[in-house]
Amino acid sequence: MLRLICTNALAAALRELIPAFERESGQQVAVSYKSTNQIIDLVKGGEAADLLIAGRAAIEELAAAGKIGGETRVDLASSRIGVCVKAGAPKPDISTVEAFKRALLAAKSVAHTRTGQSGSYFAALIDRLGIGDQVRAKAKVSAGGIIGEFVARGEAELGIQQISEVLAVPGVELAGPLPAEIQKATVFSAAICAGAKIPETARALIAYLASPSARQVMRTRGLDPA
């Protein structure tokens, strides 16, 4: 059985694609979904896996540490950061940087992760925008996971996360992406682990995930195929 550790940002797409790969290949895949920063810690700590899918910078870091074969890296897709609200709630204007700032200041609460790519970026962004103290005072910060779930339960008015993760949560709606001037798109890559037990199956899965049919699924899940 192939052991795959995958970023949460591709979870919705892979929950559709992995069963299709298993049917076509006859191979079984065990998947664990984590934030990219959690993946770094797990793999550096000795977690066994055959294949990783994570942010490209994380893949490069793990390759430098000898944990994966850097030459096996394949870029699969990228995802932008978006803002979500509870389904049916008014969507704030976030079309410009100033409008985005006003929306954050007006919200009763704002949720983001501490360890995810979007969460760490957002934490620094609010300081760049000069509203760090105000937003932190009402922030709902999770160590990881899917922020849209907080918004769906009514525990936060706004949620900040990768668009691909927002679209995977029932009960929330995408208010829109961050304005282009402050947007950050993260590229997600696959690479084979140095201790892979079945590297040939890992290569087959990478090829499947880079195929035209898989790219179309990724588009429907809020990703921009590489």
Buried (B, 14 or more C-beta within 10 A) or exposed (E): EBBBBBBBBBBBBBEEBBEEBBEEBEBEBEBEBBBBBBBBEBBEEEBEBBBBBBBBBBBBBBBEEEBBBBEBBBBBBBBBBBBBBBEEBEBBEBEEBEBBBBBBEEBEBBBBBBBBBBBBBBBEBBEEBEBBEBBEEBBBBBEBBBBBBBBBEEBBBBBBBBBBBBBBBEBBBBBBBBBEEBEBBBBBBBBBBBEBEBBEBBBBBBEBBBEEEBBEBBEEBBBBBB
